Amino acid sequence: MWPEGFRCAVSLTIDLDFETAWEFKDPDYKSRPLGLSMARYGPNVGVPLLLSMLDDLGVQATFFVPGKSAETFPEAVRSVVDAGHEIAVHGYTHDPPNGFTREQEEEQLRRALKVLRGFDTEVAGYRAPFYEVSVHTIGLLQEHGLSYSSNLMDDFKPYRHPNSGTIELPVHWIMDDWLQFKHGLDDWLEPNATCAKVRELWMDEFLGIRAHGGLFVLTLHPQVIGRPSRIEMLKGLVEEMASHEDVWLTTCGAIAKQVSGSD
């Protein structure tokens, strides 16, 4: 499955939800200055810190972008593309497609693709808001020229969807920073996990996946992981993972192409 000399793969994925995550929960979020400031920390502070860290490490990441985020904060998305990272679709709004009709889901996908392809870069992958794909999603991805999905939790190794060319790059809640740090409008007064505890959780899962030759997909959000202490924790974690010579640290797009070619 993996290139010669590698036993597992790691991909850092960054969801640029920005204000769309707040808008989904509270359409009047702009009337709440505190919540709005938390959302805007992502494009204004979190993205630059993440790009600087990735540059220091020489690592390419995959940024999943809602179309509306790209329209509202085009400079942030442009900085990602100019730094050589992959961008992929994360819906148009942050509404989960399992609540849409097929026609509504396709319209969201069309709108997002139009915006993201306007950055003159390849767009090959898709992650649904909240990972909540519908029964129509895989077919729609194939129809619109997207080669991979990163949504499901039924494996820790990539696979091809039955009767489809679509490659699945599995995820899991324990590898999602939003869940670990309890970040949002309704739970912002909940105690946050310490960086040490989250680092331990992620490293343990990485070592387990590495032992079994799988894929470790880390899901990050600039307004969550972008706090200074968490950036430093993440940098140390990635450095330790990269210190294993048999670990392939790359983008989702590169992994999907490798898996597709090795079928």
TIPA-91918 format. One record per residue: residue in one letter; chain; z, y, x of N, C-alpha, C in turn. Coordinates in nm, 2 decimals, always signed. Layout:
N
a  A  Z  Y  X  Z  Y  X  Z  Y  X
...
//
This chain:
263
m  A  +0.00  -0.12  +0.08  +0.00  +0.00  +0.00  +0.00  +0.13  +0.08
w  A  +0.08  +0.13  +0.19  +0.10  +0.25  +0.27  +0.01  +0.24  +0.40
p  A  -0.03  +0.35  +0.46  -0.10  +0.35  +0.58  -0.04  +0.27  +0.69
e  A  -0.11  +0.22  +0.78  -0.06  +0.13  +0.89  +0.05  +0.20  +0.96
g  A  +0.16  +0.13  +0.98  +0.28  +0.18  +1.05  +0.38  +0.24  +0.96
f  A  +0.36  +0.25  +0.83  +0.46  +0.31  +0.74  +0.51  +0.20  +0.64
r  A  +0.63  +0.21  +0.61  +0.69  +0.11  +0.52  +0.73  +0.17  +0.38
c  A  +0.73  +0.31  +0.38  +0.76  +0.37  +0.25  +0.71  +0.52  +0.26
a  A  +0.71  +0.59  +0.14  +0.66  +0.72  +0.14  +0.77  +0.81  +0.07
v  A  +0.76  +0.94  +0.10  +0.85  +1.04  +0.05  +0.76  +1.16  +0.01
s  A  +0.78  +1.21  -0.11  +0.71  +1.34  -0.15  +0.82  +1.43  -0.21
l  A  +0.81  +1.56  -0.16  +0.89  +1.66  -0.21  +0.81  +1.73  -0.32
t  A  +0.86  +1.73  -0.44  +0.79  +1.80  -0.55  +0.88  +1.91  -0.60
i  A  +0.81  +2.02  -0.63  +0.88  +2.14  -0.67  +0.82  +2.20  -0.80
d  A  +0.90  +2.20  -0.91  +0.86  +2.24  -1.04  +0.88  +2.39  -1.06
l  A  +0.78  +2.47  -1.07  +0.79  +2.61  -1.08  +0.80  +2.65  -1.23
d  A  +0.91  +2.61  -1.29  +0.93  +2.64  -1.43  +0.95  +2.79  -1.46
f  A  +1.03  +2.85  -1.37  +1.06  +2.99  -1.38  +1.11  +3.02  -1.52
e  A  +1.05  +3.12  -1.59  +1.10  +3.16  -1.72  +1.07  +3.06  -1.83
t  A  +0.97  +2.97  -1.81  +0.93  +2.88  -1.92  +1.04  +2.79  -1.96
a  A  +1.13  +2.75  -1.87  +1.24  +2.66  -1.91  +1.34  +2.73  -2.00
w  A  +1.36  +2.86  -1.97  +1.45  +2.94  -2.06  +1.39  +2.96  -2.19
e  A  +1.26  +2.99  -2.19  +1.19  +3.03  -2.31  +1.19  +2.91  -2.41
f  A  +1.18  +2.79  -2.36  +1.18  +2.67  -2.44  +1.31  +2.66  -2.52
k  A  +1.42  +2.68  -2.45  +1.55  +2.67  -2.52  +1.59  +2.79  -2.61
d  A  +1.54  +2.91  -2.57  +1.58  +3.03  -2.63  +1.47  +3.13  -2.63
p  A  +1.39  +3.14  -2.74  +1.27  +3.23  -2.74  +1.32  +3.38  -2.72
d  A  +1.44  +3.41  -2.74  +1.49  +3.54  -2.72  +1.56  +3.56  -2.58
y  A  +1.53  +3.48  -2.49  +1.59  +3.48  -2.36  +1.58  +3.61  -2.29
k  A  +1.48  +3.69  -2.31  +1.46  +3.81  -2.24  +1.56  +3.92  -2.28
s  A  +1.63  +3.89  -2.39  +1.74  +3.98  -2.44  +1.87  +3.95  -2.37
r  A  +1.87  +3.85  -2.28  +1.99  +3.80  -2.21  +1.97  +3.83  -2.07
p  A  +2.01  +3.94  -2.01  +1.98  +3.98  -1.88  +2.03  +3.87  -1.77
l  A  +2.15  +3.81  -1.80  +2.20  +3.71  -1.71  +2.10  +3.59  -1.70
g  A  +2.07  +3.54  -1.81  +1.98  +3.43  -1.81  +1.84  +3.46  -1.75
l  A  +1.79  +3.58  -1.78  +1.66  +3.62  -1.72  +1.67  +3.63  -1.57
s  A  +1.78  +3.68  -1.52  +1.80  +3.70  -1.38  +1.80  +3.56  -1.31
m  A  +1.86  +3.46  -1.38  +1.87  +3.33  -1.32  +1.73  +3.27  -1.31
a  A  +1.64  +3.29  -1.41  +1.51  +3.25  -1.41  +1.42  +3.31  -1.30
r  A  +1.44  +3.44  -1.28  +1.36  +3.52  -1.19  +1.41  +3.50  -1.04
y  A  +1.52  +3.44  -1.02  +1.56  +3.40  -0.89  +1.46  +3.31  -0.83
g  A  +1.40  +3.22  -0.91  +1.31  +3.12  -0.86  +1.19  +3.18  -0.79
p  A  +1.11  +3.26  -0.86  +0.99  +3.31  -0.79  +1.02  +3.42  -0.69
n  A  +1.13  +3.49  -0.71  +1.16  +3.61  -0.62  +1.23  +3.57  -0.49
v  A  +1.32  +3.46  -0.50  +1.40  +3.43  -0.39  +1.38  +3.28  -0.35
g  A  +1.39  +3.19  -0.45  +1.38  +3.05  -0.42  +1.25  +3.00  -0.36
v  A  +1.14  +3.05  -0.41  +1.01  +3.01  -0.36  +0.99  +3.05  -0.21
p  A  +1.02  +3.18  -0.18  +1.01  +3.22  -0.03  +1.10  +3.13  +0.06
l  A  +1.22  +3.11  +0.01  +1.31  +3.02  +0.10  +1.26  +2.88  +0.11
l  A  +1.20  +2.82  +0.01  +1.15  +2.69  +0.02  +1.02  +2.69  +0.11
l  A  +0.94  +2.79  +0.09  +0.82  +2.79  +0.18  +0.85  +2.81  +0.32
s  A  +0.95  +2.89  +0.35  +1.00  +2.91  +0.49  +1.05  +2.78  +0.55
m  A  +1.13  +2.71  +0.47  +1.19  +2.58  +0.51  +1.08  +2.48  +0.54
l  A  +0.98  +2.47  +0.45  +0.88  +2.37  +0.46  +0.79  +2.40  +0.59
d  A  +0.77  +2.53  +0.61  +0.70  +2.57  +0.73  +0.77  +2.53  +0.86
d  A  +0.90  +2.56  +0.86  +0.98  +2.52  +0.97  +0.97  +2.37  +1.00
l  A  +0.97  +2.29  +0.90  +0.96  +2.14  +0.91  +0.82  +2.09  +0.93
g  A  +0.72  +2.17  +0.90  +0.58  +2.12  +0.91  +0.55  +2.02  +0.80
v  A  +0.61  +2.04  +0.68  +0.60  +1.95  +0.57  +0.51  +2.01  +0.46
q  A  +0.42  +1.93  +0.40  +0.35  +1.97  +0.28  +0.41  +1.92  +0.16
a  A  +0.42  +2.00  +0.06  +0.48  +1.96  -0.07  +0.39  +1.97  -0.19
t  A  +0.43  +1.92  -0.30  +0.35  +1.93  -0.42  +0.43  +2.02  -0.52
f  A  +0.36  +2.13  -0.57  +0.43  +2.22  -0.66  +0.36  +2.20  -0.80
f  A  +0.45  +2.15  -0.90  +0.40  +2.14  -1.03  +0.42  +2.27  -1.11
v  A  +0.32  +2.32  -1.16  +0.32  +2.46  -1.21  +0.28  +2.47  -1.36
p  A  +0.37  +2.52  -1.45  +0.32  +2.55  -1.58  +0.22  +2.67  -1.58
g  A  +0.12  +2.66  -1.66  +0.02  +2.76  -1.66  +0.07  +2.90  -1.69
k  A  +0.17  +2.91  -1.77  +0.23  +3.04  -1.81  +0.31  +3.09  -1.69
s  A  +0.37  +3.01  -1.61  +0.44  +3.05  -1.48  +0.34  +3.12  -1.39
a  A  +0.22  +3.05  -1.38  +0.12  +3.11  -1.29  +0.06  +3.24  -1.34
e  A  +0.05  +3.26  -1.47  +0.01  +3.38  -1.53  +0.11  +3.49  -1.51
t  A  +0.24  +3.46  -1.52  +0.34  +3.56  -1.51  +0.38  +3.60  -1.37
f  A  +0.37  +3.50  -1.28  +0.41  +3.52  -1.14  +0.29  +3.47  -1.05
p  A  +0.18  +3.53  -1.06  +0.06  +3.48  -0.98  +0.09  +3.49  -0.83
e  A  +0.16  +3.59  -0.78  +0.19  +3.60  -0.64  +0.26  +3.49  -0.58
a  A  +0.36  +3.44  -0.66  +0.44  +3.32  -0.61  +0.35  +3.20  -0.60
v  A  +0.26  +3.17  -0.70  +0.17  +3.06  -0.69  +0.07  +3.08  -0.58
r  A  +0.02  +3.20  -0.56  -0.08  +3.23  -0.45  -0.01  +3.20  -0.32
s  A  +0.12  +3.23  -0.30  +0.18  +3.21  -0.17  +0.19  +3.06  -0.14
v  A  +0.21  +2.98  -0.25  +0.22  +2.84  -0.23  +0.08  +2.78  -0.18
v  A  -0.02  +2.83  -0.25  -0.16  +2.78  -0.21  -0.20  +2.83  -0.07
d  A  -0.17  +2.95  -0.04  -0.20  +3.01  +0.09  -0.13  +2.94  +0.20
a  A  -0.01  +2.88  +0.17  +0.07  +2.81  +0.27  +0.02  +2.66  +0.29
g  A  -0.08  +2.62  +0.21  -0.14  +2.49  +0.23  -0.08  +2.38  +0.15
h  A  +0.00  +2.41  +0.05  +0.06  +2.31  -0.03  -0.03  +2.28  -0.16
e  A  +0.00  +2.16  -0.21  -0.07  +2.11  -0.33  -0.01  +2.18  -0.46
i  A  -0.09  +2.21  -0.55  -0.04  +2.25  -0.69  -0.10  +2.15  -0.79
a  A  -0.02  +2.13  -0.89  -0.05  +2.03  -1.00  +0.00  +2.09  -1.13
v  A  -0.04  +2.02  -1.24  -0.01  +2.08  -1.37  +0.13  +2.03  -1.42
h  A  +0.20  +2.13  -1.48  +0.33  +2.10  -1.54  +0.33  +2.16  -1.68
g  A  +0.22  +2.13  -1.76  +0.21  +2.19  -1.89  +0.16  +2.33  -1.88
y  A  +0.14  +2.39  -2.00  +0.11  +2.54  -2.00  +0.24  +2.61  -2.03
t  A  +0.31  +2.58  -2.14  +0.45  +2.62  -2.16  +0.54  +2.51  -2.11
h  A  +0.67  +2.52  -2.13  +0.75  +2.41  -2.09  +0.79  +2.32  -2.21
d  A  +0.71  +2.32  -2.31  +0.74  +2.23  -2.42  +0.69  +2.09  -2.40
p  A  +0.77  +1.99  -2.42  +0.74  +1.85  -2.39  +0.62  +1.80  -2.48
p  A  +0.52  +1.74  -2.43  +0.41  +1.70  -2.51  +0.43  +1.59  -2.61
n  A  +0.54  +1.52  -2.60  +0.57  +1.41  -2.69  +0.60  +1.47  -2.83
g  A  +0.61  +1.60  -2.84  +0.63  +1.67  -2.97  +0.50  +1.73  -3.02
f  A  +0.39  +1.71  -2.95  +0.26  +1.77  -2.99  +0.17  +1.66  -3.06
t  A  +0.08  +1.71  -3.14  -0.04  +1.63  -3.18  -0.13  +1.61  -3.05
r  A  -0.22  +1.52  -3.06  -0.31  +1.50  -2.95  -0.39  +1.63  -2.92
e  A  -0.43  +1.70  -3.03  -0.51  +1.82  -3.01  -0.42  +1.93  -2.95
q  A  -0.30  +1.94  -2.99  -0.21  +2.04  -2.93  -0.19  +2.01  -2.78
e  A  -0.16  +1.89  -2.75  -0.14  +1.85  -2.61  -0.26  +1.88  -2.53
e  A  -0.38  +1.85  -2.58  -0.50  +1.88  -2.50  -0.52  +2.03  -2.48
e  A  -0.49  +2.11  -2.58  -0.51  +2.25  -2.57  -0.41  +2.30  -2.46
q  A  -0.29  +2.25  -2.45  -0.20  +2.29  -2.35  -0.25  +2.26  -2.21
l  A  -0.31  +2.14  -2.20  -0.36  +2.09  -2.07  -0.48  +2.17  -2.03
r  A  -0.57  +2.20  -2.13  -0.69  +2.29  -2.10  -0.65  +2.42  -2.05
r  A  -0.55  +2.49  -2.12  -0.51  +2.62  -2.08  -0.45  +2.62  -1.94
a  A  -0.36  +2.52  -1.91  -0.30  +2.51  -1.78  -0.41  +2.49  -1.67
l  A  -0.50  +2.40  -1.69  -0.60  +2.37  -1.59  -0.69  +2.49  -1.56
k  A  -0.72  +2.57  -1.67  -0.80  +2.69  -1.65  -0.73  +2.79  -1.56
v  A  -0.60  +2.81  -1.58  -0.52  +2.90  -1.49  -0.51  +2.85  -1.35
l  A  -0.47  +2.72  -1.33  -0.44  +2.67  -1.20  -0.57  +2.66  -1.12
r  A  -0.68  +2.61  -1.18  -0.80  +2.60  -1.10  -0.86  +2.74  -1.07
g  A  -0.81  +2.84  -1.13  -0.85  +2.98  -1.09  -0.79  +3.02  -0.95
f  A  -0.71  +2.94  -0.89  -0.66  +2.96  -0.76  -0.74  +2.90  -0.65
d  A  -0.86  +2.85  -0.69  -0.96  +2.79  -0.60  -0.90  +2.68  -0.51
t  A  -0.83  +2.59  -0.57  -0.78  +2.47  -0.50  -0.78  +2.35  -0.59
e  A  -0.79  +2.23  -0.53  -0.80  +2.11  -0.60  -0.67  +2.09  -0.69
v  A  -0.69  +2.05  -0.81  -0.57  +2.02  -0.90  -0.59  +1.88  -0.95
a  A  -0.51  +1.78  -0.90  -0.54  +1.64  -0.93  -0.43  +1.57  -1.01
g  A  -0.31  +1.64  -1.02  -0.19  +1.57  -1.08  -0.13  +1.64  -1.19
y  A  -0.04  +1.56  -1.26  +0.03  +1.61  -1.38  +0.17  +1.56  -1.39
r  A  +0.26  +1.65  -1.42  +0.40  +1.62  -1.46  +0.43  +1.69  -1.59
a  A  +0.47  +1.61  -1.69  +0.51  +1.67  -1.82  +0.64  +1.75  -1.81
p  A  +0.66  +1.86  -1.89  +0.79  +1.91  -1.90  +0.89  +1.81  -1.95
f  A  +1.01  +1.80  -1.88  +1.11  +1.70  -1.90  +1.06  +1.56  -1.88
y  A  +0.95  +1.54  -1.82  +0.88  +1.41  -1.79  +0.84  +1.34  -1.92
e  A  +0.84  +1.42  -2.04  +0.82  +1.36  -2.17  +0.67  +1.34  -2.21
v  A  +0.61  +1.25  -2.14  +0.47  +1.22  -2.18  +0.46  +1.17  -2.32
s  A  +0.34  +1.18  -2.38  +0.31  +1.12  -2.51  +0.23  +0.99  -2.50
v  A  +0.20  +0.93  -2.61  +0.11  +0.81  -2.60  -0.04  +0.86  -2.57
h  A  -0.07  +0.99  -2.58  -0.20  +1.03  -2.55  -0.22  +1.08  -2.41
t  A  -0.11  +1.10  -2.34  -0.12  +1.17  -2.21  -0.21  +1.11  -2.11
i  A  -0.20  +0.98  -2.08  -0.28  +0.92  -1.98  -0.43  +0.93  -2.01
g  A  -0.46  +0.91  -2.13  -0.61  +0.92  -2.17  -0.66  +1.06  -2.15
l  A  -0.57  +1.16  -2.18  -0.61  +1.30  -2.16  -0.63  +1.34  -2.02
l  A  -0.54  +1.29  -1.93  -0.55  +1.31  -1.79  -0.68  +1.26  -1.74
q  A  -0.72  +1.14  -1.78  -0.85  +1.08  -1.73  -0.96  +1.16  -1.78
e  A  -0.96  +1.21  -1.91  -1.07  +1.29  -1.96  -1.09  +1.42  -1.89
h  A  -0.98  +1.47  -1.84  -0.99  +1.61  -1.78  -0.98  +1.60  -1.63
g  A  -1.01  +1.49  -1.57  -1.03  +1.48  -1.43  -0.91  +1.48  -1.34
l  A  -0.79  +1.44  -1.40  -0.67  +1.43  -1.32  -0.64  +1.29  -1.28
s  A  -0.61  +1.27  -1.16  -0.61  +1.13  -1.10  -0.47  +1.07  -1.10
y  A  -0.36  +1.15  -1.11  -0.23  +1.09  -1.11  -0.13  +1.16  -1.20
s  A  -0.03  +1.08  -1.24  +0.08  +1.13  -1.32  +0.21  +1.10  -1.24
s  A  +0.31  +1.19  -1.26  +0.44  +1.17  -1.20  +0.55  +1.19  -1.30
n  A  +0.57  +1.09  -1.38  +0.66  +1.11  -1.50  +0.75  +0.99  -1.54
l  A  +0.71  +0.87  -1.51  +0.78  +0.76  -1.57  +0.88  +0.70  -1.47
m  A  +0.97  +0.62  -1.53  +1.09  +0.57  -1.45  +1.10  +0.42  -1.46
d  A  +0.98  +0.35  -1.47  +0.98  +0.21  -1.48  +0.96  +0.13  -1.35
d  A  +0.96  +0.20  -1.24  +0.94  +0.14  -1.11  +0.99  +0.24  -1.00
f  A  +0.99  +0.19  -0.88  +1.01  +0.28  -0.76  +0.89  +0.27  -0.67
k  A  +0.79  +0.20  -0.71  +0.66  +0.19  -0.64  +0.55  +0.24  -0.72
p  A  +0.45  +0.31  -0.66  +0.34  +0.36  -0.74  +0.26  +0.24  -0.80
y  A  +0.19  +0.27  -0.91  +0.11  +0.17  -0.97  +0.00  +0.23  -1.05
r  A  -0.10  +0.16  -1.09  -0.21  +0.21  -1.17  -0.19  +0.17  -1.32
h  A  -0.20  +0.27  -1.41  -0.19  +0.24  -1.55  -0.29  +0.14  -1.60
p  A  -0.25  +0.05  -1.68  -0.35  -0.05  -1.73  -0.47  +0.02  -1.80
n  A  -0.59  -0.04  -1.77  -0.71  +0.01  -1.83  -0.73  +0.15  -1.81
s  A  -0.69  +0.20  -1.69  -0.71  +0.34  -1.66  -0.72  +0.36  -1.50
g  A  -0.78  +0.47  -1.46  -0.78  +0.50  -1.32  -0.66  +0.58  -1.28
t  A  -0.57  +0.61  -1.37  -0.46  +0.70  -1.34  -0.35  +0.63  -1.26
i  A  -0.31  +0.69  -1.15  -0.20  +0.64  -1.07  -0.07  +0.70  -1.11
e  A  +0.03  +0.62  -1.13  +0.17  +0.67  -1.16  +0.25  +0.67  -1.04
l  A  +0.31  +0.79  -1.01  +0.41  +0.81  -0.90  +0.55  +0.82  -0.97
p  A  +0.62  +0.71  -0.98  +0.75  +0.72  -1.06  +0.85  +0.81  -1.00
v  A  +0.93  +0.86  -1.10  +1.04  +0.95  -1.07  +1.17  +0.89  -1.12
h  A  +1.28  +0.97  -1.10  +1.41  +0.92  -1.17  +1.50  +1.04  -1.17
w  A  +1.59  +1.04  -1.28  +1.68  +1.16  -1.30  +1.77  +1.18  -1.18
i  A  +1.81  +1.07  -1.11  +1.91  +1.09  -1.00  +1.84  +1.17  -0.88
m  A  +1.71  +1.17  -0.88  +1.64  +1.25  -0.77  +1.59  +1.38  -0.82
d  A  +1.66  +1.44  -0.92  +1.62  +1.57  -0.98  +1.74  +1.66  -0.96
d  A  +1.71  +1.78  -0.90  +1.82  +1.87  -0.87  +1.88  +1.93  -0.99
w  A  +1.80  +1.95  -1.10  +1.86  +2.02  -1.22  +1.97  +1.94  -1.28
l  A  +1.95  +1.80  -1.28  +2.06  +1.72  -1.33  +2.18  +1.72  -1.25
q  A  +2.16  +1.72  -1.12  +2.28  +1.71  -1.03  +2.36  +1.84  -1.02
f  A  +2.29  +1.95  -1.03  +2.36  +2.08  -1.02  +2.39  +2.14  -1.16
k  A  +2.35  +2.07  -1.27  +2.39  +2.12  -1.41  +2.35  +2.27  -1.42
h  A  +2.22  +2.29  -1.43  +2.17  +2.43  -1.43  +2.10  +2.47  -1.56
g  A  +2.15  +2.57  -1.63  +2.08  +2.60  -1.75  +2.16  +2.70  -1.83
l  A  +2.10  +2.74  -1.95  +2.17  +2.84  -2.03  +2.29  +2.78  -2.10
d  A  +2.29  +2.66  -2.13  +2.40  +2.60  -2.21  +2.51  +2.54  -2.12
d  A  +2.48  +2.52  -1.99  +2.58  +2.45  -1.91  +2.61  +2.53  -1.78
w  A  +2.59  +2.66  -1.78  +2.60  +2.73  -1.65  +2.75  +2.75  -1.61
l  A  +2.84  +2.72  -1.70  +2.98  +2.73  -1.67  +3.04  +2.59  -1.63
e  A  +2.95  +2.49  -1.64  +3.00  +2.36  -1.59  +3.02  +2.36  -1.44
p  A  +3.11  +2.28  -1.39  +3.13  +2.27  -1.24  +3.00  +2.21  -1.18
n  A  +2.96  +2.27  -1.07  +2.84  +2.22  -0.99  +2.89  +2.11  -0.90
a  A  +2.80  +2.01  -0.87  +2.82  +1.92  -0.77  +2.82  +1.99  -0.63
t  A  +2.89  +1.93  -0.54  +2.88  +1.99  -0.40  +2.75  +1.94  -0.34
c  A  +2.71  +2.02  -0.24  +2.59  +1.98  -0.16  +2.61  +1.85  -0.09
a  A  +2.73  +1.83  -0.04  +2.76  +1.70  +0.03  +2.75  +1.58  -0.07
k  A  +2.79  +1.59  -0.19  +2.78  +1.48  -0.28  +2.64  +1.45  -0.32
v  A  +2.56  +1.56  -0.34  +2.42  +1.54  -0.38  +2.34  +1.49  -0.26
r  A  +2.37  +1.54  -0.14  +2.30  +1.48  -0.02  +2.33  +1.33  -0.01
e  A  +2.46  +1.29  -0.03  +2.49  +1.15  -0.02  +2.42  +1.07  -0.12
l  A  +2.41  +1.12  -0.24  +2.34  +1.05  -0.35  +2.19  +1.03  -0.31
w  A  +2.13  +1.14  -0.27  +1.99  +1.13  -0.24  +1.96  +1.04  -0.12
m  A  +2.04  +1.05  -0.02  +2.02  +0.97  +0.10  +2.04  +0.83  +0.08
d  A  +2.14  +0.79  +0.00  +2.16  +0.65  -0.04  +2.04  +0.60  -0.11
e  A  +1.98  +0.67  -0.21  +1.87  +0.63  -0.28  +1.74  +0.62  -0.19
f  A  +1.73  +0.71  -0.10  +1.62  +0.71  -0.01  +1.63  +0.58  +0.08
l  A  +1.74  +0.55  +0.13  +1.76  +0.43  +0.22  +1.73  +0.31  +0.14
g  A  +1.77  +0.30  +0.01  +1.74  +0.18  -0.07  +1.59  +0.17  -0.09
i  A  +1.53  +0.28  -0.13  +1.38  +0.27  -0.15  +1.31  +0.24  -0.02
r  A  +1.35  +0.29  +0.09  +1.29  +0.26  +0.22  +1.30  +0.11  +0.25
a  A  +1.42  +0.05  +0.22  +1.44  -0.09  +0.25  +1.34  -0.18  +0.17
h  A  +1.30  -0.13  +0.05  +1.22  -0.21  -0.04  +1.07  -0.16  -0.04
g  A  +1.04  -0.07  +0.05  +0.90  -0.03  +0.07  +0.84  +0.05  -0.04
g  A  +0.93  +0.14  -0.11  +0.89  +0.21  -0.22  +0.85  +0.36  -0.20
l  A  +0.86  +0.44  -0.30  +0.83  +0.58  -0.30  +0.94  +0.66  -0.35
f  A  +0.99  +0.76  -0.27  +1.10  +0.85  -0.30  +1.04  +0.98  -0.34
v  A  +1.04  +1.02  -0.47  +0.99  +1.14  -0.52  +1.11  +1.23  -0.55
l  A  +1.13  +1.34  -0.48  +1.24  +1.43  -0.51  +1.19  +1.55  -0.59
t  A  +1.25  +1.57  -0.71  +1.21  +1.68  -0.80  +1.31  +1.80  -0.78
l  A  +1.25  +1.91  -0.74  +1.33  +2.03  -0.71  +1.28  +2.15  -0.79
h  A  +1.37  +2.25  -0.81  +1.34  +2.37  -0.89  +1.39  +2.49  -0.80
p  A  +1.31  +2.59  -0.77  +1.35  +2.70  -0.69  +1.47  +2.77  -0.73
q  A  +1.49  +2.78  -0.86  +1.61  +2.85  -0.91  +1.74  +2.77  -0.90
v  A  +1.72  +2.64  -0.87  +1.84  +2.55  -0.85  +1.86  +2.52  -0.70
i  A  +1.76  +2.46  -0.64  +1.78  +2.42  -0.50  +1.77  +2.54  -0.41
g  A  +1.72  +2.65  -0.46  +1.70  +2.77  -0.38  +1.82  +2.85  -0.34
r  A  +1.94  +2.81  -0.37  +2.06  +2.87  -0.32  +2.07  +2.85  -0.17
p  A  +2.12  +2.94  -0.09  +2.12  +2.92  +0.05  +2.19  +2.79  +0.10
s  A  +2.30  +2.76  +0.04  +2.37  +2.64  +0.09  +2.29  +2.51  +0.06
r  A  +2.22  +2.51  -0.06  +2.14  +2.40  -0.10  +2.01  +2.39  -0.01
i  A  +1.95  +2.50  +0.02  +1.84  +2.50  +0.11  +1.87  +2.43  +0.24
e  A  +1.99  +2.47  +0.30  +2.03  +2.41  +0.43  +2.06  +2.26  +0.41
m  A  +2.12  +2.22  +0.30  +2.14  +2.08  +0.28  +2.01  +2.01  +0.27
l  A  +1.91  +2.06  +0.19  +1.78  +2.00  +0.18  +1.71  +1.99  +0.31
k  A  +1.72  +2.09  +0.39  +1.65  +2.09  +0.52  +1.71  +1.97  +0.61
g  A  +1.84  +1.96  +0.61  +1.90  +1.85  +0.69  +1.86  +1.71  +0.64
l  A  +1.85  +1.70  +0.50  +1.81  +1.58  +0.44  +1.67  +1.54  +0.48
v  A  +1.58  +1.63  +0.47  +1.44  +1.61  +0.50  +1.43  +1.57  +0.65
e  A  +1.50  +1.64  +0.73  +1.49  +1.62  +0.88  +1.54  +1.47  +0.91
e  A  +1.64  +1.43  +0.84  +1.69  +1.29  +0.86  +1.59  +1.19  +0.81
m  A  +1.53  +1.21  +0.69  +1.43  +1.12  +0.64  +1.31  +1.11  +0.74
a  A  +1.27  +1.23  +0.78  +1.15  +1.23  +0.87  +1.18  +1.17  +1.01
s  A  +1.31  +1.16  +1.05  +1.34  +1.10  +1.18  +1.31  +0.95  +1.18
h  A  +1.29  +0.89  +1.06  +1.24  +0.75  +1.06  +1.09  +0.74  +1.08
e  A  +1.05  +0.68  +1.18  +0.91  +0.68  +1.22  +0.82  +0.60  +1.12
d  A  +0.88  +0.52  +1.03  +0.81  +0.44  +0.94  +0.80  +0.51  +0.80
v  A  +0.84  +0.64  +0.79  +0.84  +0.71  +0.66  +0.72  +0.81  +0.66
w  A  +0.64  +0.79  +0.56  +0.52  +0.88  +0.54  +0.57  +0.99  +0.44
l  A  +0.58  +1.11  +0.49  +0.62  +1.23  +0.42  +0.50  +1.32  +0.39
t  A  +0.46  +1.32  +0.26  +0.33  +1.38  +0.23  +0.33  +1.43  +0.08
t  A  +0.21  +1.48  +0.04  +0.20  +1.52  -0.10  +0.18  +1.41  -0.20
c  A  +0.20  +1.44  -0.32  +0.17  +1.34  -0.43  +0.02  +1.31  -0.43
g  A  -0.07  +1.41  -0.41  -0.21  +1.39  -0.41  -0.25  +1.29  -0.30
a  A  -0.20  +1.30  -0.18  -0.23  +1.22  -0.07  -0.19  +1.07  -0.10
i  A  -0.07  +1.06  -0.16  -0.01  +0.93  -0.20  -0.10  +0.86  -0.30
a  A  -0.14  +0.94  -0.40  -0.22  +0.88  -0.51  -0.36  +0.83  -0.46
k  A  -0.42  +0.91  -0.37  -0.54  +0.87  -0.31  -0.52  +0.74  -0.23
q  A  -0.42  +0.73  -0.15  -0.39  +0.61  -0.07  -0.37  +0.49  -0.16
v  A  -0.29  +0.50  -0.27  -0.27  +0.39  -0.36  -0.40  +0.35  -0.43
s  A  -0.47  +0.45  -0.47  -0.60  +0.41  -0.54  -0.69  +0.34  -0.45
g  A  -0.70  +0.38  -0.32  -0.79  +0.31  -0.23  -0.74  +0.18  -0.18
s  A  -0.61  +0.15  -0.20  -0.56  +0.02  -0.15  -0.55  -0.08  -0.26
d  A  -0.59  -0.05  -0.39  -0.58  -0.14  -0.50  -0.67  -0.27  -0.47
//
